[in-house]
Amino acid sequence: MDTVKPGATADDSAPHLDVIVLMRGMLLHAYTRVYFEDETEANEKDAVLQSVPVERRHTLIAKREAGASAKPGSSGAIYRFDVHLRAERDGFLVSVSATRLEFPNTQCAKVLPS
């Protein structure tokens, strides 16, 4: 998917993506959020993220891949967000596997299978 990296929607909200997760065999879809690890200050103020137990918060935070750019010659960022639905390390709310979010010039996102 291509998208603009979101901004905060309120004073107590961090930039995030709302995600609906579907998979074969799952009768109802699940919702989760993707936060960004380079938004530390905003993440600390986000009411929803702060309501998640500390030991589970990392499952909602996309990791920025150091030195990687979204397209050749781009100065954008790539984020990795893994969702695990059936595993011992499942994420909070949900846990889809290996997704890369690319932000060329820190403005657009692309989800790629890894």
N, C-alpha and C positions, 0 to 999 in steps of 0.2 A: 504494500500500500504506500502511496505517496501522500504526505500531509505536511502541514506546517507544524513545527514544534510548538506545542501549546504554551500559553502563558497562564499565570494564576487567574482564577475566576473570582476570587475574593481575598480579603486580607488573611483569612485563616486557611487558604488553599494553596497548595504547591502545583506547579505545572505537572500535568499527568494526562494519560490517555485512558479513556474508559474502553474496556474490551469485553466483548461477549464471546464466550468459548463454547464451541459445539464439538461433539465427537460421536462417532458411531457407537451406538449402545447407550448413549446418555439421553434420556427421554426429555429432560428439560435443560435449557442452556444455563450457563453460569456466568456471573459477572465478576470482573476483577478490574484493577487499576494498574497502570504502569507508571511508576514515578522514575525520575532520573537522578542518578547518583551525584551528578555535578550541581544539583539544586539543594545542597545540604541545608542551608539556612531556611529556605522555603519549606522543605520537608519537615523540619523541626516544628514548624508552625501549623502544618496541615492537620486539621481536626480529625479527618478520617484516618490518615496514616498513624497518628498518635493513638487512636483507639485500638490499633492492632497490637497484640502482645509484642514486646521488644524482640523476643527470640524468633518471631515470625516476620517482622518488617522487611527483612532482606529479600523475602520471596516476592515482594511487590516493587523492587527497585531494579531498573535496568542498569547494567554496568557499562560504562563507557570503555570502548576498546582503544587502548593507547596506541597512537601512531597510525591508526587506520583512518582512511578518508572514504567518503561515500562513493565518489567517482574519481577516476584519474584526474589529477590536477585540482581536485576540490579541497578546500580547507574545512569541510564539514566534519561531523562526528558520526561514529557508528556506535550504537548501543546494542547490547545483547540482553534479551529477556527470555528466560526459559520458563515454560509452564509445564508442570508435572501433575497429571491427573490421577495416575495410579502408581504411586511410588512412596517409599518411606519418607522422602523429602518433599512431599507435596507442598504447594504454596498455600498461602492464606487465602481464603475465599475459594480459590481454585489453585491448582498447581499444575500449556500446549508446548511442545518441546522445541527447543533451540530456534528461537526467532531472533533475527538481527534487525534492528531498527537503524536505518541510515538517514542521517541528516546532512545533506549536501549544503555547505555554507551555513550550517546550523539553522536552516529554514525548512527543509523538507524531510520527510521520513519515508523509508522503504522497508517493508517487512520481507525478508528473504528466508527461504529454508536453508538450514546449514548442513 
